[in-house]
């Protein structure tokens, strides 16, 4: 189990690739865009440089990690010898179903197919394949190289053998695997996203401002990051997508996304990645300046 294909070179994908490569797995990083692959590798290099500067790894460790990653724009070539695939594409159910249909055809029969989805049903994804017993959720947290948790989600037909294998791999990455059942949002986002949504509702209703809401949660609840800053960090489009999945899955109004969140996503105000969300990131990636709309 030393050949791991990672699909998607975005924030989560490059972090997952970095982590596997650092622990001496041979990683095939796959994306349809060469530009995305180049950005992903640049991010991995920058993060490794930061680790070298902090003396957490050596220059030799950095070189070995980068040498363990090969990039591909062809899915077929990238997964040809993979023992494990970790899909980290956009949180879109139709896209994921198509990817898993293709993986089922292209991968060796004994390849485990994992998804980093943060909310979409593993059972539904597995049903798109002829190997539902070998499909599993492997939900890493951001930033992947640092965060210890991996939610391991068994679908309805996921075998115990598949679960055991993925849990052991997670431990080899110096992560803590936590078993979770297959319900919308799993555990992390089922608890986190309603909190973020309620913070947005609190702002929307004029109870308090952006910095005031975040300060209350940081100083009063010992959160390292306020919920509005965290939403910006995650991406408001991702937050909206997860809330929509939970709302559709449970049909419970408590998961309905706040109208302010919906409007911000439609306006392209997605947080750090777009340069503006609840905070303005035009001069710094730190949440130091409240966006003009809320100041």
C-alpha positions in Angstrom: 0.0 0.0 0.0 2.7 2.5 -1.0 1.2 4.0 -4.2 -1.4 6.6 -3.4 -3.2 8.7 -6.0 -4.7 12.0 -4.9 -7.3 13.6 -7.1 -7.4 17.4 -6.9 -4.5 19.8 -6.3 -6.4 22.4 -4.4 -6.0 23.2 -0.7 -7.1 19.8 0.6 -5.5 17.8 -2.3 -2.1 19.3 -2.1 -2.1 19.0 1.7 -3.1 15.3 1.5 -0.4 14.7 -1.1 2.2 16.5 1.0 1.3 14.4 4.1 1.5 11.0 2.3 4.7 12.0 0.6 6.3 13.1 3.8 5.7 9.7 5.2 7.4 8.0 2.2 4.4 7.0 0.2 4.7 7.4 -3.6 2.1 9.9 -4.5 0.4 10.5 -7.9 -1.2 14.0 -7.7 -3.8 14.4 -10.4 -5.7 17.4 -11.6 -7.2 18.2 -15.0 -5.4 21.6 -14.9 -1.6 21.8 -15.2 -1.8 25.3 -13.7 -3.5 23.8 -10.6 -0.9 21.2 -10.3 1.8 23.9 -10.5 0.1 25.9 -7.8 -0.3 22.9 -5.7 3.3 21.9 -5.9 4.3 25.5 -5.2 2.2 25.4 -2.0 3.7 22.1 -0.9 7.2 23.5 -1.5 6.4 26.7 0.5 4.9 24.7 3.4 8.0 22.4 3.4 10.3 25.5 3.4 8.4 26.8 6.5 8.9 23.4 8.2 12.6 23.6 7.4 12.9 27.1 8.8 11.2 25.9 12.0 13.7 23.0 12.1 10.9 20.5 12.1 12.4 18.7 9.0 15.7 18.9 7.2 16.5 20.0 3.7 17.0 16.3 2.9 13.4 15.5 4.2 12.1 18.3 2.0 13.8 17.0 -1.1 12.7 13.4 -0.3 9.1 14.5 0.1 9.0 16.5 -3.1 10.7 13.5 -4.9 7.9 11.2 -3.8 5.3 13.3 -5.7 4.6 12.9 -9.4 1.9 15.0 -11.1 -0.5 13.9 -13.8 -3.3 15.6 -15.8 -4.5 12.2 -17.0 -6.7 10.3 -14.5 -6.0 7.0 -16.3 -2.2 7.3 -16.1 -2.3 8.6 -12.5 -4.3 5.8 -11.0 -2.8 2.9 -13.0 -0.8 1.5 -10.1 -2.6 3.0 -7.2 -3.3 0.9 -4.1 -5.3 3.7 -2.6 -7.1 6.7 -4.2 -8.0 9.7 -2.2 -10.4 12.0 -4.0 -10.3 15.7 -3.0 -12.2 17.4 -5.8 -14.8 20.1 -5.4 -17.6 19.4 -3.0 -20.1 18.6 -5.8 -22.1 15.4 -5.7 -22.4 15.0 -9.5 -18.7 15.6 -10.0 -17.8 13.1 -7.3 -20.1 10.4 -8.7 -18.6 10.8 -12.2 -15.0 10.6 -10.7 -15.9 7.4 -8.8 -17.5 5.8 -11.9 -14.3 6.5 -13.8 -12.1 5.3 -11.0 -14.0 2.0 -10.8 -13.2 1.4 -14.4 -9.6 2.6 -14.4 -8.2 1.3 -11.1 -6.9 -2.2 -10.3 -9.6 -4.4 -8.8 -8.0 -4.3 -5.3 -7.7 -0.5 -5.1 -9.4 1.2 -2.2 -11.4 4.3 -3.2 -11.5 7.0 -0.6 -13.2 10.4 -0.7 -12.2 13.5 1.4 -15.8 14.7 1.1 -16.9 16.7 4.2 -20.6 16.0 3.9 -21.7 13.9 0.9 -23.0 10.4 1.5 -20.4 7.7 1.2 -23.1 5.2 0.5 -24.3 7.3 -2.5 -20.7 7.6 -3.8 -20.1 3.9 -3.4 -23.2 3.0 -5.3 -21.6 4.6 -8.4 -19.1 1.8 -8.4 -19.0 -2.0 -8.6 -16.9 -2.2 -5.4 -19.0 -0.5 -2.7 -17.2 -2.6 0.0 -14.0 -0.8 -1.0 -15.3 2.8 -0.9 -14.8 4.8 2.3 -14.7 8.4 3.6 -11.3 9.7 4.6 -12.0 13.2 5.8 -8.8 15.2 6.6 -8.9 18.5 8.3 -7.3 21.7 7.0 -4.3 22.3 7.1 -3.7 18.6 6.5 0.0 18.4 7.4 -0.7 19.9 10.8 -4.2 18.7 11.9 -4.3 15.3 13.6 -7.9 14.2 13.0 -9.1 12.0 10.1 -12.8 11.2 10.2 -13.1 7.6 8.8 -16.6 7.2 7.4 -18.0 3.7 6.5 -20.7 3.6 3.9 -23.6 1.1 4.2 -21.5 -1.6 2.3 -18.0 -0.6 3.3 -16.2 -3.7 4.6 -14.5 -3.9 8.0 -11.3 -4.9 6.1 -11.4 -1.6 4.2 -12.0 0.3 7.3 -9.1 -1.4 9.2 -6.7 -0.7 6.3 -7.6 3.0 6.1 -7.5 3.4 9.8 -4.0 1.9 10.0 -2.8 4.0 7.1 -4.0 7.1 9.0 -2.0 6.1 12.0 1.1 5.7 9.8 0.6 9.3 8.8 0.7 10.3 12.5 -3.0 11.1 12.4 -5.8 10.0 14.8 -8.6 8.1 12.9 -12.1 8.4 14.3 -14.8 6.1 13.2 -18.0 8.0 12.1 -21.3 6.7 10.6 -22.6 7.9 7.2 -25.0 10.7 7.9 -24.9 14.2 6.3 -22.1 16.3 7.7 -20.7 13.4 9.6 -19.6 14.7 13.0 -17.2 17.6 12.4 -19.4 19.6 10.0 -22.7 18.6 11.6 -21.6 20.5 14.7 -19.3 23.1 13.1 -21.5 24.4 10.3 -24.6 25.2 12.3 -22.3 27.2 14.6 -20.8 29.1 11.7 -24.3 29.6 10.2 -25.6 30.9 13.5 -22.7 33.4 13.7 -23.6 34.7 10.2 -27.3 34.9 11.4 -26.1 36.9 14.4 -24.3 39.3 12.1 -27.3 39.4 9.6 -29.7 40.3 12.5 -27.5 43.1 13.7 -26.8 41.6 17.1 -23.1 42.4 16.8 -20.3 43.2 14.3 -17.8 40.8 12.7 -14.9 41.4 15.1 -17.2 41.5 18.1 -18.8 38.1 17.3 -15.3 36.5 16.7 -13.9 38.1 19.8 -16.7 36.7 22.0 -16.1 33.1 20.7 -12.3 33.4 21.0 -12.1 35.0 24.4 -15.3 33.5 25.9 -15.2 30.0 24.4 -11.4 29.6 24.0 -11.8 29.0 20.2 -8.5 29.7 18.4 -10.3 31.3 15.6 -13.7 33.1 15.5 -16.5 31.5 13.5 -16.6 34.2 10.8 -12.8 34.2 10.4 -13.0 30.3 10.2 -15.7 30.5 7.6 -13.5 32.8 5.5 -10.6 30.3 5.9 -12.8 27.3 4.9 -14.4 29.2 2.0 -17.9 30.5 2.1 -18.8 28.5 -1.0 -17.7 25.3 0.8 -19.7 26.3 3.9 -22.8 26.9 1.8 -22.4 23.6 0.0 -22.1 21.6 3.2 -25.1 23.4 4.7 -27.1 22.6 1.6 -26.2 18.9 1.8 -27.3 18.7 5.4 -30.5 20.7 4.8 -31.4 18.4 1.9 -30.4 15.3 3.9 -32.3 16.0 7.1 -35.0 18.4 5.8 -34.5 20.3 9.0 -34.8 24.1 8.9 -32.0 24.5 11.5 -29.5 23.6 8.7 -30.9 26.1 6.2 -28.1 28.5 5.2 -28.5 32.2 6.2 -29.5 34.5 3.3 -26.4 36.6 3.9 -24.2 33.6 3.3 -26.1 32.8 0.1 -25.8 36.4 -1.2 -22.1 36.6 -0.4 -21.4 33.4 -2.3 -23.4 34.6 -5.3 -21.5 37.9 -5.2 -18.1 36.0 -5.2 -17.2 37.0 -1.7 -15.8 33.6 -0.7 -13.3 34.5 2.0 -9.5 34.2 1.9 -9.4 32.6 -1.5 -11.2 35.5 -3.2 -9.6 38.2 -1.2 -12.8 39.2 0.7 -15.4 37.6 2.9 -16.2 38.9 6.3 -12.7 40.3 6.4 -10.7 42.1 3.7 -7.6 40.1 2.7 -6.3 42.4 -0.1 -3.3 43.4 2.0 -2.9 40.4 4.3 -4.1 36.9 4.6 -4.7 37.5 8.3 -8.2 38.5 9.5 -7.1 42.0 10.6 -9.4 44.3 8.6 -13.2 43.9 8.4 -14.6 43.9 4.9 -16.0 47.3 3.9 -19.6 46.0 3.8 -19.5 45.2 7.5 -17.3 48.1 8.8 
